[in-house]
Amino acid sequence: MALTDEAIERIKEMIVSGELRPGDRLPKEADLASRLGLSRNSLREAVKALSLIRVLHVRQGDGTYVTSLQPEVLLDTVGFVLDFHRDDSVLHLLEVRRILEPAASALAARTMSDSEIDALGTLVETSGRSTDLNDLIAADLEFHRRIATGSGNPVLASLIESLSAPTLRARVWRGLTQADAVDHTVEQHQAIYQAIRAREPELARAWATVHIAGVEDWLRRALGAADAAVPADAAVPADAAVPADAAVPADAAVPADAAVPAVSGTPNGAGHTIPGSAR
């Protein structure tokens, strides 16, 4: 093991064991190097590396501190790395979003407060009246952020947030090139919101899957990779079916093996139906 890697491991052990806690200041460089049996240069490189991934924070003239170690702090570097992915790699990111965001939507249907749901509805209604693509993209980001936060799971919310920026360019591209993409986005947001408001976790999960899969399918076709089919085990589960009266717009394409299944019987509540236009 390289000396710098050893230094990183030793500092990590101090944090994991509780010897160093969030917000604690590290001992002086000379003292810590002597205590760990490491050179000051190796220790300095280890501190630099741990600072880059937000485990440590160097305050000039004050010393080095352990950060809060909150998920949103540590996972912030994930978004930074993902920003460098090529367009075709965005497909992989969308596949991950298709796993995470339906789960967040289902949790949000259980845990979001009534006031948070009302605010989400206001956001959907306002975005439905906008005609500016930049405003709509901003509203899209905010919609997904609120649902992720509303899941009540900060780790899940941070993961979703880290995946949001790298897929932003694909969403803008779709909005500019696909006819009715904006209308379908607003309609699907409305469907997800209605499911959350009705406290229907599985319905929210199914509509979120349809929503993300539609973007994924469009990008796959736009990149000329239609033959790279979505894995069969990524299909919407049978018990998460969208009721027949909440039909997906005909051209809001979903990968064939991720199709929303038919159901026998329609859950109570007319609020599940997506309007022809949310504008």
Backbone as CSV, one residue per row, in Angstrom:
resi,resn,N_x,N_y,N_z,CA_x,CA_y,CA_z,C_x,C_y,C_z
1,MET,0.847,-1.198,0.000,0.000,0.000,0.000,0.880,1.244,0.000
2,ALA,0.594,2.189,-0.883,1.352,3.436,-0.939,1.196,4.179,0.381
3,LEU,2.189,4.980,0.712,2.179,5.693,1.992,0.982,6.631,2.103
4,THR,0.644,7.306,0.990,-0.514,8.207,1.032,-1.796,7.421,1.286
5,ASP,-1.932,6.252,0.635,-3.115,5.418,0.855,-3.184,4.947,2.303
6,GLU,-2.043,4.632,2.859,-2.003,4.198,4.262,-2.446,5.336,5.175
7,ALA,-1.986,6.542,4.859,-2.378,7.699,5.662,-3.883,7.925,5.583
8,ILE,-4.456,7.768,4.381,-5.897,7.926,4.208,-6.638,6.901,5.060
9,GLU,-6.181,5.646,5.010,-6.828,4.583,5.781,-6.751,4.849,7.280
10,ARG,-5.645,5.346,7.743,-5.479,5.601,9.184,-6.414,6.712,9.639
11,ILE,-6.521,7.774,8.831,-7.439,8.864,9.193,-8.880,8.361,9.137
12,LYS,-9.193,7.550,8.125,-10.545,6.999,8.011,-10.888,6.147,9.235
13,GLU,-9.922,5.356,9.688,-10.144,4.528,10.871,-10.458,5.394,12.091
14,MET,-9.784,6.527,12.210,-10.025,7.426,13.339,-11.443,7.982,13.293
15,ILE,-11.944,8.232,12.075,-13.298,8.776,11.931,-14.334,7.689,12.177
16,VAL,-14.121,6.508,11.576,-15.080,5.411,11.722,-15.182,4.943,13.174
17,SER,-14.063,4.932,13.876,-14.053,4.478,15.272,-14.680,5.492,16.225
18,GLY,-14.868,6.725,15.741,-15.440,7.765,16.593,-14.397,8.608,17.299
19,GLU,-13.120,8.275,17.081,-12.054,9.076,17.699,-12.089,10.500,17.160
20,LEU,-12.391,10.617,15.879,-12.627,11.926,15.268,-14.084,11.970,14.837
21,ARG,-14.810,12.968,15.294,-16.230,13.069,15.001,-16.490,14.261,14.076
22,PRO,-17.680,14.311,13.447,-17.991,15.456,12.586,-17.773,16.779,13.308
23,GLY,-17.040,17.675,12.655,-16.773,18.983,13.244,-15.497,19.044,14.065
24,ASP,-14.890,17.874,14.367,-13.668,17.858,15.178,-12.477,18.390,14.377
25,ARG,-11.575,18.999,15.106,-10.331,19.476,14.491,-9.259,18.404,14.615
26,LEU,-8.531,18.158,13.514,-7.447,17.188,13.555,-6.280,17.735,14.381
27,PRO,-5.510,16.855,15.005,-4.306,17.325,15.702,-3.364,18.022,14.734
28,LYS,-2.431,18.769,15.254,-1.461,19.447,14.409,-0.738,18.435,13.533
29,GLU,-0.355,18.875,12.347,0.238,17.976,11.364,1.410,17.188,11.925
30,ALA,2.332,17.859,12.596,3.523,17.181,13.122,3.127,16.142,14.161
31,ASP,2.197,16.496,15.039,1.771,15.577,16.100,1.055,14.360,15.512
32,LEU,0.157,14.588,14.528,-0.604,13.487,13.943,0.313,12.571,13.142
33,ALA,1.269,13.143,12.402,2.204,12.332,11.618,3.036,11.444,12.528
34,SER,3.502,12.005,13.637,4.292,11.229,14.589,3.450,10.125,15.230
35,ARG,2.232,10.452,15.571,1.335,9.487,16.211,1.003,8.318,15.286
36,LEU,0.826,8.611,13.995,0.471,7.567,13.037,1.699,6.891,12.434
37,GLY,2.870,7.400,12.743,4.091,6.817,12.198,4.254,7.065,10.717
38,LEU,3.814,8.219,10.271,3.847,8.557,8.856,4.655,9.825,8.638
39,SER,5.126,10.005,7.410,5.819,11.245,7.091,4.796,12.374,6.975
40,ARG,5.244,13.581,7.231,4.341,14.729,7.132,3.876,14.918,5.687
41,ASN,4.735,14.560,4.720,4.351,14.705,3.322,3.213,13.742,2.972
42,SER,3.294,12.492,3.436,2.229,11.516,3.178,0.934,11.967,3.825
43,LEU,1.036,12.474,5.043,-0.142,12.946,5.747,-0.770,14.129,5.016
44,ARG,0.082,15.018,4.522,-0.410,16.198,3.811,-1.167,15.787,2.543
45,GLU,-0.638,14.812,1.814,-1.306,14.330,0.602,-2.632,13.638,0.936
46,ALA,-2.653,12.926,2.059,-3.886,12.245,2.478,-4.971,13.259,2.822
47,VAL,-4.577,14.311,3.517,-5.531,15.367,3.884,-6.073,16.041,2.617
48,LYS,-5.190,16.255,1.646,-5.615,16.876,0.392,-6.645,15.994,-0.321
49,ALA,-6.375,14.684,-0.358,-7.293,13.755,-1.026,-8.632,13.686,-0.305
50,LEU,-8.618,13.635,1.008,-9.861,13.550,1.782,-10.635,14.868,1.739
51,SER,-9.931,15.953,1.485,-10.609,17.241,1.335,-11.366,17.293,0.012
52,LEU,-10.779,16.690,-1.030,-11.426,16.684,-2.336,-12.747,15.945,-2.325
53,ILE,-12.861,14.918,-1.481,-14.117,14.158,-1.423,-14.968,14.579,-0.222
54,ARG,-14.656,15.742,0.326,-15.479,16.397,1.347,-15.529,15.658,2.693
55,VAL,-14.509,14.861,2.977,-14.436,14.226,4.298,-13.765,15.179,5.280
56,LEU,-12.765,15.906,4.788,-12.064,16.897,5.604,-12.207,18.272,4.969
57,HIS,-12.067,19.289,5.814,-12.132,20.667,5.329,-10.975,21.447,5.928
58,VAL,-10.123,21.990,5.050,-8.962,22.748,5.503,-9.324,24.221,5.597
59,ARG,-9.189,24.778,6.776,-9.442,26.204,6.983,-8.102,26.907,7.127
60,GLN,-7.779,27.716,6.160,-6.484,28.387,6.158,-6.277,29.170,7.451
61,GLY,-5.153,28.895,8.091,-4.811,29.605,9.314,-5.523,29.097,10.554
62,ASP,-6.386,28.067,10.387,-7.155,27.585,11.535,-6.981,26.098,11.772
63,GLY,-6.642,25.342,10.731,-6.455,23.906,10.897,-7.359,23.101,9.974
64,THR,-7.348,21.805,10.171,-8.136,20.885,9.354,-9.222,20.247,10.205
65,TYR,-10.440,20.238,9.683,-11.600,19.734,10.423,-12.298,18.616,9.660
66,VAL,-12.932,17.732,10.406,-13.811,16.736,9.809,-15.099,17.464,9.423
67,THR,-15.590,17.206,8.217,-16.836,17.852,7.783,-18.027,17.262,8.532
68,SER,-19.213,17.715,8.178,-20.420,17.191,8.827,-20.661,15.731,8.468
69,LEU,-20.050,15.267,7.358,-20.199,13.890,6.868,-21.646,13.562,6.513
70,GLN,-22.451,14.603,6.296,-23.831,14.377,5.873,-23.839,13.831,4.443
71,PRO,-24.840,13.017,4.104,-24.875,12.422,2.759,-24.802,13.453,1.647
72,GLU,-25.521,14.579,1.805,-25.526,15.570,0.732,-24.151,16.187,0.516
73,VAL,-23.307,16.190,1.571,-21.948,16.716,1.452,-21.054,15.711,0.737
74,LEU,-21.091,14.462,1.195,-20.226,13.430,0.626,-20.607,13.082,-0.807
75,LEU,-21.910,13.074,-1.099,-22.365,12.677,-2.431,-22.271,13.807,-3.448
76,ASP,-21.945,15.007,-2.994,-21.807,16.125,-3.915,-20.721,15.845,-4.952
77,THR,-19.674,15.109,-4.542,-18.592,14.793,-5.465,-19.043,13.809,-6.542
78,VAL,-20.091,13.032,-6.271,-20.602,12.105,-7.283,-21.086,12.886,-8.500
79,GLY,-21.852,13.953,-8.240,-22.338,14.794,-9.337,-21.199,15.397,-10.129
80,PHE,-20.123,15.781,-9.435,-18.968,16.368,-10.112,-18.347,15.367,-11.086
81,VAL,-18.187,14.131,-10.638,-17.615,13.092,-11.497,-18.540,12.789,-12.676
82,LEU,-19.837,12.703,-12.400,-20.787,12.347,-13.449,-20.907,13.415,-14.526
83,ASP,-20.565,14.647,-14.200,-20.629,15.728,-15.186,-19.721,15.459,-16.391
84,PHE,-18.734,14.594,-16.223,-17.782,14.346,-17.287,-18.193,13.178,-18.186
85,HIS,-19.325,12.549,-17.905,-19.768,11.421,-18.712,-20.237,11.888,-20.092
86,ARG,-20.029,11.037,-21.080,-20.480,11.326,-22.431,-21.983,11.125,-22.531
87,ASP,-22.589,11.602,-23.621,-24.038,11.522,-23.777,-24.568,10.107,-23.679
88,ASP,-23.839,9.112,-24.296,-24.363,7.764,-24.245,-24.301,7.184,-22.837
89,SER,-23.414,7.725,-21.994,-23.368,7.277,-20.612,-24.564,7.776,-19.814
90,VAL,-25.209,8.820,-20.315,-26.404,9.335,-19.645,-27.487,8.262,-19.614
91,LEU,-27.478,7.361,-20.586,-28.442,6.257,-20.563,-28.308,5.445,-19.290
92,HIS,-27.080,5.203,-18.871,-26.857,4.443,-17.645,-27.353,5.223,-16.426
93,LEU,-27.154,6.532,-16.475,-27.628,7.365,-15.367,-29.153,7.354,-15.304
94,LEU,-29.792,7.393,-16.470,-31.255,7.355,-16.497,-31.782,6.010,-16.006
95,GLU,-31.051,4.942,-16.282,-31.445,3.640,-15.757,-31.429,3.649,-14.225
96,VAL,-30.412,4.304,-13.659,-30.332,4.403,-12.199,-31.464,5.283,-11.672
97,ARG,-31.734,6.378,-12.376,-32.858,7.231,-11.968,-34.171,6.456,-12.012
98,ARG,-34.304,5.578,-13.010,-35.536,4.807,-13.143,-35.704,3.818,-11.982
99,ILE,-34.623,3.483,-11.324,-34.696,2.630,-10.138,-34.983,3.461,-8.886
100,LEU,-34.283,4.590,-8.763,-34.351,5.379,-7.526,-35.601,6.258,-7.419
101,GLU,-35.961,6.953,-8.497,-37.031,7.943,-8.392,-38.411,7.331,-8.161
102,PRO,-38.733,6.187,-8.767,-40.011,5.569,-8.401,-40.071,5.191,-6.915
103,ALA,-38.953,4.741,-6.367,-38.915,4.413,-4.943,-39.139,5.667,-4.099
104,ALA,-38.503,6.767,-4.515,-38.683,8.028,-3.794,-40.125,8.508,-3.886
105,SER,-40.744,8.342,-5.054,-42.134,8.773,-5.236,-43.076,7.972,-4.348
106,ALA,-42.828,6.662,-4.252,-43.657,5.819,-3.390,-43.504,6.225,-1.925
107,LEU,-42.273,6.497,-1.511,-42.049,6.940,-0.123,-42.695,8.294,0.130
108,ALA,-42.602,9.184,-0.865,-43.192,10.518,-0.710,-44.698,10.439,-0.531
109,ALA,-45.337,9.491,-1.201,-46.790,9.340,-1.064,-47.165,8.956,0.361
110,ARG,-46.224,8.372,1.076,-46.478,7.979,2.468,-46.063,9.060,3.465
111,THR,-44.983,9.770,3.156,-44.355,10.602,4.188,-44.491,12.110,4.006
112,MET,-44.755,12.596,2.783,-44.840,14.042,2.590,-45.996,14.615,3.398
113,SER,-45.789,15.782,3.973,-46.862,16.442,4.720,-47.878,17.017,3.744
114,ASP,-49.076,17.294,4.252,-50.119,17.875,3.400,-49.671,19.208,2.803
115,SER,-48.960,20.004,3.601,-48.512,21.312,3.108,-47.461,21.151,2.007
116,GLU,-46.599,20.154,2.133,-45.590,19.903,1.100,-46.261,19.442,-0.193
117,ILE,-47.297,18.633,-0.048,-48.024,18.154,-1.230,-48.759,19.314,-1.899
118,ASP,-49.339,20.195,-1.102,-50.005,21.376,-1.671,-49.010,22.227,-2.450
119,ALA,-47.814,22.404,-1.890,-46.781,23.200,-2.570,-46.344,22.523,-3.862
120,LEU,-46.285,21.202,-3.844,-45.935,20.459,-5.052,-46.999,20.661,-6.125
121,GLY,-48.258,20.653,-5.715,-49.347,20.882,-6.663,-49.296,22.268,-7.275
122,THR,-48.950,23.259,-6.458,-48.819,24.629,-6.966,-47.711,24.716,-8.003
123,LEU,-46.593,24.025,-7.726,-45.479,24.006,-8.675,-45.903,23.390,-10.003
124,VAL,-46.632,22.278,-9.946,-47.091,21.612,-11.167,-48.042,22.517,-11.948
125,GLU,-48.949,23.153,-11.232,-49.918,24.028,-11.894,-49.223,25.215,-12.553
126,THR,-48.269,25.811,-11.848,-47.556,26.972,-12.383,-46.731,26.599,-13.609
127,SER,-46.036,25.465,-13.539,-45.208,25.043,-14.670,-46.064,24.700,-15.877
128,GLY,-47.294,24.237,-15.632,-48.190,23.904,-16.729,-48.631,25.115,-17.532
129,ARG,-48.548,26.302,-16.928,-48.955,27.532,-17.616,-47.788,28.228,-18.312
130,SER,-46.560,27.775,-18.021,-45.384,28.438,-18.595,-45.135,27.970,-20.023
131,THR,-44.594,28.860,-20.826,-44.240,28.516,-22.211,-42.742,28.645,-22.454
132,ASP,-42.009,29.047,-21.437,-40.562,29.225,-21.569,-39.855,27.924,-21.185
133,LEU,-39.029,27.395,-22.102,-38.376,26.114,-21.862,-37.461,26.167,-20.647
134,ASN,-36.742,27.271,-20.459,-35.845,27.385,-19.309,-36.623,27.300,-18.003
135,ASP,-37.778,27.977,-17.953,-38.605,27.919,-16.756,-39.126,26.509,-16.517
136,LEU,-39.488,25.833,-17.596,-40.021,24.477,-17.473,-38.951,23.499,-16.992
137,ILE,-37.741,23.656,-17.489,-36.645,22.790,-17.045,-36.357,23.023,-15.572
138,ALA,-36.351,24.304,-15.159,-36.132,24.627,-13.752,-37.229,24.026,-12.882
139,ALA,-38.474,24.097,-13.359,-39.593,23.522,-12.613,-39.474,22.007,-12.543
140,ASP,-38.984,21.390,-13.630,-38.778,19.947,-13.647,-37.768,19.524,-12.587
141,LEU,-36.651,20.242,-12.521,-35.631,19.953,-11.515,-36.198,20.095,-10.103
142,GLU,-36.962,21.169,-9.891,-37.533,21.426,-8.574,-38.575,20.369,-8.205
143,PHE,-39.361,19.947,-9.180,-40.375,18.912,-8.942,-39.722,17.628,-8.429
144,HIS,-38.693,17.183,-9.119,-38.032,15.941,-8.721,-37.283,16.116,-7.399
145,ARG,-36.726,17.306,-7.174,-36.015,17.549,-5.911,-36.969,17.484,-4.727
146,ARG,-38.154,18.074,-4.881,-39.116,18.081,-3.770,-39.610,16.678,-3.445
147,ILE,-39.828,15.880,-4.474,-40.272,14.510,-4.225,-39.159,13.711,-3.549
148,ALA,-37.920,13.878,-4.012,-36.801,13.171,-3.399,-36.657,13.560,-1.933
149,THR,-36.749,14.855,-1.658,-36.672,15.321,-0.276,-37.859,14.811,0.527
150,GLY,-39.030,14.795,-0.114,-40.242,14.341,0.556,-40.252,12.865,0.864
151,SER,-39.296,12.107,0.300,-39.222,10.674,0.601,-38.854,10.430,2.054
152,GLY,-38.258,11.438,2.684,-37.851,11.296,4.078,-36.529,10.573,4.249
153,ASN,-35.876,10.219,3.139,-34.602,9.505,3.194,-33.523,10.408,2.606
154,PRO,-32.682,11.011,3.443,-31.697,11.974,2.937,-30.644,11.351,2.040
155,VAL,-30.323,10.076,2.248,-29.339,9.417,1.383,-29.917,9.239,-0.017
156,LEU,-31.162,8.774,-0.087,-31.827,8.611,-1.379,-31.964,9.963,-2.079
157,ALA,-32.338,10.989,-1.330,-32.498,12.325,-1.912,-31.176,12.844,-2.468
158,SER,-30.085,12.587,-1.760,-28.774,13.062,-2.217,-28.317,12.316,-3.466
159,LEU,-28.601,11.018,-3.522,-28.243,10.247,-4.714,-29.002,10.765,-5.935
160,ILE,-30.283,11.006,-5.768,-31.092,11.508,-6.879,-30.606,12.888,-7.311
161,GLU,-30.275,13.730,-6.351,-29.775,15.072,-6.666,-28.467,14.984,-7.454
162,SER,-27.603,14.043,-7.084,-26.322,13.915,-7.773,-26.482,13.439,-9.210
163,LEU,-27.595,12.762,-9.495,-27.854,12.274,-10.847,-28.632,13.278,-11.694
164,SER,-29.111,14.328,-11.064,-29.986,15.264,-11.761,-29.241,16.100,-12.794
165,ALA,-28.139,16.727,-12.399,-27.396,17.616,-13.301,-26.865,16.904,-14.545
166,PRO,-26.277,15.698,-14.413,-25.745,15.042,-15.618,-26.804,14.688,-16.655
167,THR,-28.057,14.553,-16.245,-29.115,14.233,-17.215,-29.876,15.478,-17.662
168,LEU,-29.466,16.640,-17.171,-30.164,17.878,-17.515,-30.063,18.185,-19.005
169,ARG,-28.865,18.017,-19.581,-28.675,18.335,-20.993,-29.603,17.492,-21.866
170,ALA,-29.790,16.212,-21.488,-30.682,15.340,-22.263,-32.116,15.847,-22.200
171,ARG,-32.529,16.352,-21.026,-33.899,16.851,-20.887,-34.107,18.127,-21.704
172,VAL,-33.098,18.989,-21.720,-33.195,20.208,-22.530,-33.264,19.835,-24.008
173,TRP,-32.400,18.916,-24.416,-32.357,18.463,-25.801,-33.710,17.887,-26.212
174,ARG,-34.293,17.081,-25.355,-35.598,16.500,-25.663,-36.661,17.592,-25.808
175,GLY,-36.626,18.577,-24.894,-37.608,19.649,-24.939,-37.540,20.462,-26.211
176,LEU,-36.329,20.555,-26.784,-36.150,21.336,-28.005,-36.492,20.553,-29.273
177,THR,-36.339,19.225,-29.224,-36.431,18.448,-30.457,-37.640,17.530,-30.556
178,GLN,-38.229,17.133,-29.436,-39.351,16.199,-29.515,-40.675,16.945,-29.406
179,ALA,-41.526,16.738,-30.395,-42.836,17.392,-30.388,-43.634,16.954,-29.176
180,ASP,-44.251,17.915,-28.518,-45.132,17.672,-27.367,-44.408,17.127,-26.140
181,ALA,-43.063,17.153,-26.130,-42.331,16.632,-24.972,-42.691,17.394,-23.706
182,VAL,-42.815,18.715,-23.836,-43.138,19.537,-22.664,-44.531,19.198,-22.141
183,ASP,-45.511,19.068,-23.053,-46.873,18.728,-22.625,-46.907,17.394,-21.893
184,HIS,-46.178,16.429,-22.416,-46.180,15.115,-21.786,-45.503,15.149,-20.426
185,THR,-44.433,15.943,-20.309,-43.758,16.075,-19.019,-44.711,16.651,-17.984
186,VAL,-45.422,17.709,-18.355,-46.371,18.338,-17.426,-47.481,17.351,-17.056
187,GLU,-47.988,16.612,-18.035,-49.052,15.636,-17.771,-48.588,14.542,-16.813
188,GLN,-47.365,14.060,-17.020,-46.854,13.008,-16.155,-46.534,13.539,-14.761
189,HIS,-46.045,14.768,-14.670,-45.864,15.389,-13.356,-47.206,15.464,-12.636
190,GLN,-48.250,15.836,-13.380,-49.583,15.928,-12.792,-50.040,14.564,-12.269
191,ALA,-49.752,13.506,-13.031,-50.148,12.159,-12.628,-49.407,11.714,-11.369
192,ILE,-48.106,12.003,-11.314,-47.310,11.646,-10.125,-47.827,12.415,-8.912
193,TYR,-48.064,13.707,-9.112,-48.584,14.541,-8.024,-49.938,14.023,-7.524
194,GLN,-50.838,13.696,-8.448,-52.161,13.205,-8.049,-52.043,11.909,-7.255
195,ALA,-51.127,11.040,-7.644,-50.935,9.784,-6.918,-50.398,10.036,-5.510
196,ILE,-49.471,10.994,-5.407,-48.933,11.333,-4.080,-50.018,11.958,-3.218
197,ARG,-50.798,12.843,-3.809,-51.879,13.492,-3.061,-52.909,12.477,-2.584
198,ALA,-53.158,11.456,-3.402,-54.123,10.415,-3.040,-53.531,9.393,-2.073
199,ARG,-52.253,9.567,-1.715,-51.557,8.645,-0.826,-51.579,7.228,-1.394
200,GLU,-51.250,7.144,-2.714,-51.207,5.868,-3.427,-49.753,5.582,-3.811
201,PRO,-48.979,4.957,-2.916,-47.542,4.756,-3.177,-47.241,3.992,-4.457
202,GLU,-47.958,2.896,-4.708,-47.637,2.090,-5.883,-48.024,2.782,-7.184
203,LEU,-49.078,3.570,-7.129,-49.458,4.347,-8.311,-48.401,5.414,-8.591
204,ALA,-47.919,6.065,-7.537,-46.848,7.059,-7.696,-45.590,6.398,-8.243
205,ARG,-45.278,5.204,-7.743,-44.112,4.472,-8.227,-44.239,4.163,-9.726
206,ALA,-45.428,3.688,-10.131,-45.635,3.317,-11.529,-45.530,4.517,-12.459
207,TRP,-46.158,5.644,-12.072,-46.108,6.826,-12.935,-44.700,7.411,-13.015
208,ALA,-43.954,7.349,-11.907,-42.568,7.835,-11.948,-41.728,6.961,-12.876
209,THR,-42.003,5.657,-12.887,-41.290,4.757,-13.790,-41.596,5.104,-15.243
210,VAL,-42.876,5.329,-15.544,-43.273,5.721,-16.896,-42.567,7.015,-17.296
211,HIS,-42.513,7.962,-16.384,-41.945,9.283,-16.661,-40.464,9.188,-17.022
212,ILE,-39.683,8.505,-16.192,-38.242,8.395,-16.443,-37.973,7.505,-17.649
213,ALA,-38.738,6.420,-17.786,-38.530,5.503,-18.905,-38.807,6.185,-20.237
214,GLY,-39.740,7.132,-20.257,-40.024,7.855,-21.494,-38.830,8.663,-21.959
215,VAL,-38.161,9.338,-21.034,-36.958,10.108,-21.378,-35.851,9.156,-21.826
216,GLU,-35.722,8.065,-21.102,-34.686,7.083,-21.428,-34.887,6.505,-22.825
217,ASP,-36.128,6.154,-23.138,-36.424,5.577,-24.446,-36.151,6.582,-25.568
218,TRP,-36.543,7.841,-25.332,-36.296,8.873,-26.341,-34.803,9.033,-26.591
219,LEU,-34.017,9.107,-25.517,-32.583,9.310,-25.681,-31.939,8.102,-26.351
220,ARG,-32.383,6.912,-26.007,-31.827,5.713,-26.621,-32.030,5.743,-28.142
221,ARG,-33.245,6.133,-28.548,-33.536,6.208,-29.978,-32.780,7.370,-30.626
222,ALA,-32.679,8.489,-29.902,-31.981,9.657,-30.453,-30.501,9.377,-30.660
223,LEU,-29.927,8.520,-29.843,-28.515,8.172,-29.976,-28.300,6.995,-30.923
224,GLY,-29.383,6.536,-31.549,-29.244,5.438,-32.494,-28.941,4.119,-31.835
225,ALA,-29.434,3.972,-30.570,-29.141,2.744,-29.834,-30.422,2.013,-29.488
226,ALA,-31.354,1.988,-30.398,-32.642,1.380,-30.124,-32.540,-0.110,-29.850
227,ASP,-31.447,-0.730,-30.354,-31.322,-2.162,-30.153,-30.849,-2.508,-28.748
228,ALA,-30.370,-1.498,-28.001,-29.938,-1.742,-26.624,-31.149,-1.668,-25.720
229,ALA,-31.916,-2.712,-25.682,-33.203,-2.702,-24.982,-33.023,-2.592,-23.488
230,VAL,-34.032,-2.021,-22.842,-34.055,-1.938,-21.383,-34.161,-3.346,-20.826
231,PRO,-33.380,-3.716,-19.807,-33.441,-5.057,-19.248,-34.855,-5.434,-18.815
232,ALA,-35.187,-6.714,-19.031,-36.544,-7.163,-18.718,-36.872,-7.010,-17.257
233,ASP,-35.851,-7.162,-16.381,-36.156,-7.082,-14.949,-36.349,-5.655,-14.481
234,ALA,-36.282,-4.683,-15.412,-36.526,-3.285,-15.041,-37.950,-2.883,-15.342
235,ALA,-38.789,-3.842,-15.761,-40.173,-3.515,-16.088,-40.939,-3.062,-14.868
236,VAL,-42.005,-2.292,-15.079,-42.862,-1.867,-13.978,-43.487,-3.100,-13.359
237,PRO,-43.391,-3.299,-12.046,-43.955,-4.480,-11.419,-45.458,-4.550,-11.601
238,ALA,-45.958,-5.796,-11.664,-47.379,-5.987,-11.939,-48.264,-5.346,-10.896
239,ASP,-47.793,-5.336,-9.632,-48.637,-4.776,-8.587,-48.511,-3.270,-8.483
240,ALA,-47.734,-2.676,-9.403,-47.604,-1.216,-9.418,-48.279,-0.667,-10.654
241,ALA,-49.309,-1.351,-11.107,-49.929,-0.994,-12.377,-50.624,0.357,-12.320
242,VAL,-50.596,1.053,-13.442,-51.340,2.292,-13.591,-52.740,1.944,-14.072
243,PRO,-53.786,2.474,-13.454,-55.138,2.133,-13.862,-55.416,2.516,-15.306
244,ALA,-56.376,1.794,-15.884,-56.662,1.974,-17.303,-57.109,3.380,-17.639
245,ASP,-57.746,4.077,-16.681,-58.249,5.413,-16.990,-57.171,6.466,-16.876
246,ALA,-55.971,6.045,-16.554,-54.840,6.975,-16.471,-53.872,6.674,-17.598
247,ALA,-54.386,6.552,-18.787,-53.602,6.095,-19.930,-52.431,7.011,-20.217
248,VAL,-51.329,6.395,-20.624,-50.141,7.163,-20.998,-50.368,7.750,-22.379
249,PRO,-50.026,9.034,-22.612,-50.171,9.609,-23.943,-49.492,8.718,-24.975
250,ALA,-50.101,8.594,-26.127,-49.671,7.611,-27.115,-48.207,7.742,-27.492
251,ASP,-47.716,9.001,-27.588,-46.335,9.155,-28.027,-45.384,9.419,-26.877
252,ALA,-45.836,9.191,-25.657,-44.917,9.261,-24.525,-44.307,7.881,-24.378
253,ALA,-43.390,7.550,-25.291,-42.913,6.185,-25.443,-42.213,5.664,-24.209
254,VAL,-42.460,4.392,-23.912,-41.809,3.682,-22.826,-41.169,2.462,-23.458
255,PRO,-39.953,2.076,-23.058,-39.346,0.883,-23.625,-40.315,-0.286,-23.576
256,ALA,-40.302,-1.102,-24.624,-41.321,-2.147,-24.761,-41.383,-3.059,-23.560
257,ASP,-40.237,-3.386,-22.985,-40.268,-4.316,-21.861,-40.429,-3.595,-20.531
258,ALA,-40.635,-2.281,-20.575,-40.926,-1.557,-19.345,-42.329,-1.002,-19.423
259,ALA,-43.163,-1.630,-20.259,-44.511,-1.118,-20.484,-45.347,-1.200,-19.235
260,VAL,-46.268,-0.250,-19.093,-47.163,-0.253,-17.947,-48.206,-1.339,-18.166
261,PRO,-48.327,-2.305,-17.264,-49.253,-3.413,-17.455,-50.688,-3.003,-17.259
262,ALA,-51.582,-3.764,-17.864,-53.005,-3.527,-17.641,-53.378,-4.052,-16.270
263,VAL,-54.500,-3.589,-15.737,-54.920,-4.037,-14.422,-56.360,-4.489,-14.486
264,SER,-56.689,-5.344,-13.563,-58.085,-5.755,-13.457,-58.708,-4.945,-12.352
265,GLY,-59.615,-4.073,-12.730,-60.226,-3.211,-11.728,-59.490,-1.902,-11.639
266,THR,-60.209,-0.833,-11.341,-59.606,0.492,-11.236,-59.684,0.972,-9.802
267,PRO,-58.546,1.382,-9.214,-58.575,1.895,-7.853,-59.535,3.071,-7.750
268,ASN,-60.063,3.251,-6.571,-60.995,4.348,-6.354,-60.304,5.682,-6.546
269,GLY,-61.023,6.679,-7.014,-60.468,8.042,-7.098,-60.296,8.485,-8.521
270,ALA,-61.132,9.412,-8.925,-61.018,9.926,-10.295,-59.774,10.747,-10.476
271,GLY,-59.136,11.134,-9.360,-57.935,11.970,-9.458,-56.779,11.272,-10.131
272,HIS,-56.912,9.936,-10.396,-55.813,9.237,-11.034,-55.728,9.534,-12.518
273,THR,-56.768,10.079,-13.105,-56.781,10.291,-14.545,-55.965,11.505,-14.928
274,ILE,-55.094,11.345,-15.909,-54.305,12.484,-16.380,-55.142,13.271,-17.364
275,PRO,-55.206,14.568,-17.206,-55.975,15.373,-18.163,-55.277,15.388,-19.506
276,GLY,-56.069,15.651,-20.551,-55.491,15.694,-21.895,-54.435,16.765,-21.996
277,SER,-54.590,17.835,-21.272,-53.591,18.892,-21.249,-53.645,19.548,-19.898
278,ALA,-52.442,19.726,-19.294,-52.381,20.346,-17.972,-52.276,21.838,-18.074
279,ARG,-52.301,22.343,-19.270,-52.146,23.801,-19.425,-53.467,24.505,-19.335
